[in-house]
Amino acid sequence: MGGEPLLHPKIVDIIDFMFQNEIDIKIITNGTLIDENIARLLSNTDAKIGVSLHSINEKDNYTIVKVKNLFIKTIQGIERLIKYNISTIANYTALKINYFKFYEYVNKLQSIGVDRFFINRFCLSGIGRKRNDLLLSVEEINILCQQMENAIKDFNVNVSFSNTIPRCIINKDEHNSFSNACSFG
């Protein structure tokens, strides 16, 4: 499906229903609609919120998502979640235009309180199915893995891939903790 879940006109009722019925609350959002009321509501639950942000500045973020002022609104949403001690995970899609800035990305977001990061590998599906120019090469994936390891070590954060990296394409000796069995067999 897709879309921004916080746009749903009954989102407050849905969150309340889930909390009252002890249903896990997990929301993936761009974070722009997380105002004080939503943050306060979520703080009374054990919600886990994934916030999609793919860069550490407005210019690069616009290049990726094509929405003006999304970056600052997303950062403000993340800051509200952190303020209310809500479990917040930063979601980052690794592309040719941003993979080499992951360490800086973690540095920026951990400075405002984010300590969990998911990296999504860009896949040729949906609206991105014709954008093979954004796919990472094997060498670029290994650079990204090195940045992940450095971020974990330097900032004591949790970083993982939301979709695994096949062992057959990365340097196993250096990045074994980020890989999985080869998806090609």
Helices and strands as residue ranges (DSSP letters): G 5-7, H 11-20, E 26-29, H 36-43, E 48-52, H 58-65, H 70-83, E 87-94, G 99-101, H 102-110, E 116-121, G 126-128, G 132-134, H 138-155, E 158-161, E 165-166, G 167-169, H 172-175, G 176-178, E 179-180
